[in-house]
């Protein structure tokens, strides 16, 4: 069936504009079409890449990630068993202990989902820069302004974007700009493909899964790696306890009337960064082989680019006395991102017209994940106060779709 929307053509008016084309947006669209097939002609998807899952796939390839952290039941198709059925002849690509899908298997499955739901060519290449809320008598509309000057009017908008800004430690902000740009990078700027690191020493700051993937990738390319974190490195199968993937914890969370209590529960459940047991085991083996050092409960105090390397001092010089004498070729910051909708410039008009309580950067949305006073819906990590600590994950996409789809199909 031919798509009703030419991929590069921006319609003047549409019922629903979905901003972002990652796994959460794909999940929303399949759930929407499952509920009401005629909705097919009533939405557009806008993403700078002009295709589904482009950023997601880039990140997995850039970090050499072999498989997902989520079990095979979590994916963008409404049928929880769809991925397992798809993988029947590829069972070796489901990793223990909970059938974690291999990266290539998951990508192939998502392409199959896109084909089955006839969603090829449905993503319009466009970067939404600003969303303006228009009130004309009783009718509400949104004007979406693109970075290239084009515009689109929509009755309803769904934001399915990550929206986090990189966390940079204080010592980074005070650095003079005299160092080579490629020698200090936040993880979102790193692409392991094509890097040759033989003979180099790389300092990776952070204790989460990204730091582990980067360490393994750097060592595979010939580097000597130091992993440094202000806490102890620890392993955890999922980034939040499996109880958060069902009523065990979610029932109590949704019944909690106090938003601040909810926020604290989210922080406690995620508890900063953790490594999977399999990756932690691999890193410990590399440590025994002398290719990796763990510096725990330790933070960079200062860094200076001298000659052709970094001179780094840490706050535990009595314990880790040697780091100041080690020339560091590269520093990689696997320090995560901060999510704060107060800083989302595309929402500045909506925030001004419809002020909303925002707690530590997270908006307090209604039960349909709608911004109060207008038909703007939010998925992903920004909906965590309503959905819980797994809001940004694949399962969070399903939880969000269950809230948003009934409002879109009314």
Secondary structure, DSSP 8 states (H G I E B T S, - for coil): ---SS-TT---SEEEEEEE--SHHHHHHHHHHHHH-GGGGGGEEEEETTSSTTHHHHHHHHHTT--EEEEETT-SSSSSTTHHHHHTGGGGGGEETTTTEEEHHHHHHHHHHHHHHTT-TT-EEE--EEEEEEEEETTEEEEEEEETTS-EEEEEEEEE----EEE---HHHHT--TTS-GGGEEEGGG---TT---TT-EEEEE--SHHHHHHHHHHHHTT-EEEEE-SS---B-SSSS-GGGGSHHHHHHHHH---HHHHHHHHHHHH-S--B-HHHHHHHHHHHHTTSEEEE-S--EEEEEEETTEEEEEETTTTTSGGGGGS-BSEEEE---EEE-GGG-GGGHHHHHHS---EETTEE---TTSB-TTSSEEE-GGGGHHHH-TTTTSHHHHHHHHHHHHHHHH-
